[in-house]
Amino acid sequence: MVAYDEIRITTRREISICKGAILKLERIIRGFEKKYPLAGADFAREAGLTASVDTGDLTLWRDSRLALDRWKTRLQEHLEIMKL
């Protein structure tokens, strides 16, 4: 029984970490959408067509989008564990 409780406690902690990471990444992405009034695919397309988007910003935006997807997947996995 103790092991089960430890798993639930650890999983709750992981869920909290995932939510924090997701919020941070969403803030970063929103910052780019404000700086360059574009969203998602428009940002990537525009960045490829014009020099108005800093390549460092483009890299950080892309990496943030990929990381956000990974964290959301991880969160869903932990939420599924909590259902068991």
C-alpha positions in Angstrom: 0.0 0.0 0.0 2.9 2.4 0.7 4.3 1.9 -2.7 1.0 2.8 -4.3 0.7 6.0 -2.3 4.3 6.9 -3.2 3.4 6.4 -6.9 0.4 8.7 -6.6 2.4 11.4 -4.8 5.2 11.2 -7.3 2.7 11.3 -10.2 0.9 14.4 -8.7 4.3 16.1 -8.4 5.0 15.3 -12.0 1.7 16.7 -13.1 2.5 19.9 -11.3 5.9 20.1 -13.0 4.2 19.5 -16.4 1.7 22.2 -15.8 4.4 24.7 -14.8 6.5 23.9 -17.9 3.4 24.2 -20.1 2.5 27.6 -18.7 6.1 28.8 -19.1 6.3 27.7 -22.7 2.9 29.2 -23.5 4.1 32.5 -22.2 7.2 32.3 -24.4 5.1 31.5 -27.4 2.6 34.3 -26.7 5.6 36.7 -26.4 6.6 35.9 -29.9 3.1 36.2 -31.2 3.0 39.7 -29.6 6.4 40.7 -30.9 5.7 39.4 -34.4 1.9 39.6 -34.7 1.7 36.2 -36.2 0.6 32.8 -34.8 1.7 29.2 -35.4 2.3 28.4 -39.0 2.1 32.0 -40.0 5.1 32.8 -37.8 7.1 30.0 -39.4 6.1 30.9 -42.9 6.8 34.6 -42.4 10.1 33.9 -40.8 11.1 31.9 -43.9 10.1 34.8 -46.2 11.4 37.8 -44.5 14.4 39.0 -42.5 12.1 40.8 -40.1 12.2 37.7 -37.8 15.4 37.2 -35.9 16.7 33.6 -36.6 17.4 33.2 -32.9 13.7 34.0 -32.2 12.7 31.6 -34.8 14.8 28.8 -33.3 13.5 29.6 -29.8 9.9 29.7 -31.0 10.3 26.3 -32.9 12.0 24.7 -29.9 9.4 26.1 -27.6 6.6 24.7 -29.8 8.2 21.2 -29.9 8.8 21.3 -26.1 5.2 22.4 -25.5 3.9 19.4 -27.4 6.2 17.0 -25.5 5.1 18.4 -22.1 1.4 18.2 -23.1 1.9 14.6 -24.0 3.7 13.9 -20.8 1.0 15.6 -18.8 -1.7 13.4 -20.5 0.3 10.3 -19.7 0.5 11.2 -16.0 -3.2 12.1 -15.9 -3.9 8.6 -17.3 -1.8 7.0 -14.6 -3.9 8.9 -12.0 -7.0 7.3 -13.4 -5.8 3.8 -12.7 
